[in-house]
Amino acid sequence: MKNISFFLKLISFFILIFIWIFTILNFKNLPEIIPVHFGGDGKADGFGSKNSIWMLPILATMIFLLFYYLSRNPDSQLLNLPKNVKTNSIVSRLIVQILSLTIISMVATINYGSILTAMNEAGGLNVLLMYTLLFVLLGTVVGSLIYSWFISRSEKASQ
């Protein structure tokens, strides 16, 4: 599982690099007003200045650094996992990396959709991808709670 965690961290890093490169390469071609918010149907419903596109790469970088820190420090109070899950550092790192990859992928999807929509190359966000990533995010949280419940049941049974 340690290798899986490292692989997920590596994928997150490459997605972060993609976000920065894609934004840098397309910034000069963006119009002065770009979409900054999308509704549940994937259509742009909020607009801002061209410079607001930099918030997404900055946000993705902050998220990556936060989750990197949490994966290295599973005892941190910033990591809100059940105590019996936190004690298994391999599982807690895996959970953190799944969350990191999912959230950074969501930011990348929004960034990509914003730029393509601003340049009239897309009609909005890929809603199927966004809802799939949201499902993975919630599934990870629910899965960690179920795992914690099973651990607590087995600990009670062994007493």
N, C-alpha and C positions, 0 to 999 in steps of 0.2 A: 504493500500500500504506500510505502514511502516513495517508490518510483512513480506511482500514479499521481501523488501529490506534487512531486517535482514537475512532472509532465504538464499538469494542469496550470501550475505557476508559469511555466515556460509559454504555454499557449496564451495565457493572460498577458504576459509581457509582449508577445508578438502582436496581439490585438491592440495593445496600447501603442506600440510603435506604428501600427497601421493607422490608427486614429490620428496621430500627429502628422505623419507623412501625407495622408489623404487631405487633411485640413490645410497643411502648408501648400501643397501642390494646387489646390483648388481655390485658395483664398482670393487671389487676384481676379479670378473670373466670376466671383460672386457679385450679385447686385447689391445695392446699398441697403435694401430691406430683404431679410431672409426669414423663413419660418423658424420660430423658436419653441413652439408648442404644437402638439398634435392631439386631436381628440381620439376617442376610443375606436373610431372608424379609420384611423390612420391619416385623416385629412388635416392639413395645417389649419389651426384656428387662432394662432397667436404669432405675432411678427415682431421683429426687433432689428437693430442695426447689424450690419455686416460683422462688426467686431465682436458681437455676442457669440459668434461661433467658437471663439477661443475658450469659452466656459466649459464646453464639453471635454476637450482634451485635458484641461486643468482638473476638472472633476474626476475624470478617469485616472489621472496620475495620482491624485489624492486617495482615491479608492484603492488603487493598486498598492500604494505605500502603506496604507492602513492595514489592509489584509496581509501584506507581507510581514508587517510588524506582529500582527496577531498570530500568524502561523509560526513565528519564531518565539512568541511569548504566550503560550496557551493559558498561563495563569493570570493574564491581564484581566483587570476588571472591565475592560472594554469588550471582552469576549463573553457574551451572555449565552453560555451553554450550560446545560445541567451539570452539576458537579461530577456525577459519575461518568459523564462523557468527557469532561475536561481532564480527568485523570488518565485517560488513554490518549497520549499525545499524538499517536499516529492517526486515530479516528478524528480527533479535533482538528488536526492539520488538513485532513482530507475534506472535512466539512467546510473549513475556512476557504480552501482553494476552490471548491465547487461554487461557493457563494461568490467569491471574487471573480471567477471566470464568467459566471452568469450575469453579474451586475455590469462588469466591463463590456460584455457582449451586448447588453441592453444599451449602454451608452454608445457603443460603436454603431449599433443599428440606428439609433436616433441621430447621431452625427452624420452618418452616411445618407440617411433619408433626408435630413435637413439640407445638406449640400446639393443632393440631386434634385430635390424639389425646388430649391432656390434657382437652380440653373435650368428649370423646366424639363428635366430628364426623367422625372418620376412624379407621380401624382400624390405622393405621401409616403408614410412608413409602410413597411412590410408587416401588416397586422398579425399575420399567422406566426411569423418569427417572434414578434414581441410577446404574443400570448403564450407561445411555447416556452420562451425564456422565463416568463412569469410563472408558468406551471412548474418549471424546473426549480426556480427559486423557492416557491412555496413547498414543493415536494421535498427539497432538501431540509427545510425547517421541520416539516412534519415527520420526515424520516428520522431526523436526529432525536425528536421527541419520542418516537416509537422505539428507537434503539435504546434510549435512556430508560424507558418503561420496562423493556425486556431485561435490561441489566439489573434494575432495582428488584424485579420479580425473582430473578435468579439469585440475587444476594439474599433476599428474604428466605428463599427455599433452602439455601445452604446453611442457614442459621439454625 
